[in-house]
Amino acid sequence: MPRQAAPVDESTKRELVFLVADKGMEAMIGTFLGRQDFHHRLGCARFDFDPKTDIKRAGGHDPGLVKREAAVINRWRSEYHRAIVVVDNAYNGSPGPDRIRELIGAQLAEVWEQFEVICIDPELENWFWVDSQDHVKRALLWNPKHEDSTPREVLEAAGLWEPGSDKPRDPKHAVEWLRAQRYTRAPVDNGIFARLARDLRSVRRCTDESFRLLTATLTEWFPAQGATAAGTYGTHPIEQTEPTL
């Protein structure tokens, strides 16, 4: 007779595993959730999270995750209670955020009782452009050429950020343009995401739809005492004036 698999001890499982499409996501999410105060900043209860082990990076980037590779996270079902997949919408042939979430969700639905798919539209740099220019300047290692101008002022003057808009027209191109024009001393790596995530005081006023879904998911799974949900995806009700994503 075939041997039966030993029952899984639920008490030994870790709380949450992430599967992300690239190193930038790994740096930003890992750095923020690796902070000792991340639960206060998100407005959820504290949960055990180790960015060294609880974030997995996919090999096929965004297209591979959408087509088939998100299912790789299923191999860790015996080790984790919940799963979150994070992917960009901006790639050639993208079917759009709703369809991406549907396609990836289908790869996880029969395995995970609790999971979420976060599709960033257009891409991770949309999370980078918070409304605190001081935070952005520190993350960019800002290098103003003639005066103490802000990244937003420089980008507006270049026609890359519409006055009154929350974000640059093309968030990724904005970072690349500033680097090409030598307004930043940051090397071409993912350090800008890690520096921003390490420095932010709060993300509770986020306006980005995908980030609001992420924070709402975490506050639902790990509710802080007395917290309530509000809005489309839900946010912590505390009034504050920290930067907006």
Secondary structure, DSSP 4 states (H G I P E B T S, - for coil): -PPPPPPP-GGG-EEEEEEESSHHHHHHHHHHHTSTTHHHHHTB------TTTSEEE-SSHHHHHHHTGGGGGGGGTTTEEEEEEEEES-STT---HHHHHHHHHHHHTTT-SSEEEEEESS-THHHH--S-HHHHHHHHTB--SSS---HHHHHHHTTSS-TT-SS-SSHHHHHHHHHHTT-B---SSSHHHHHHHHH-S--TT---HHHHHHHHHHHHHSBPTT----TTT------------
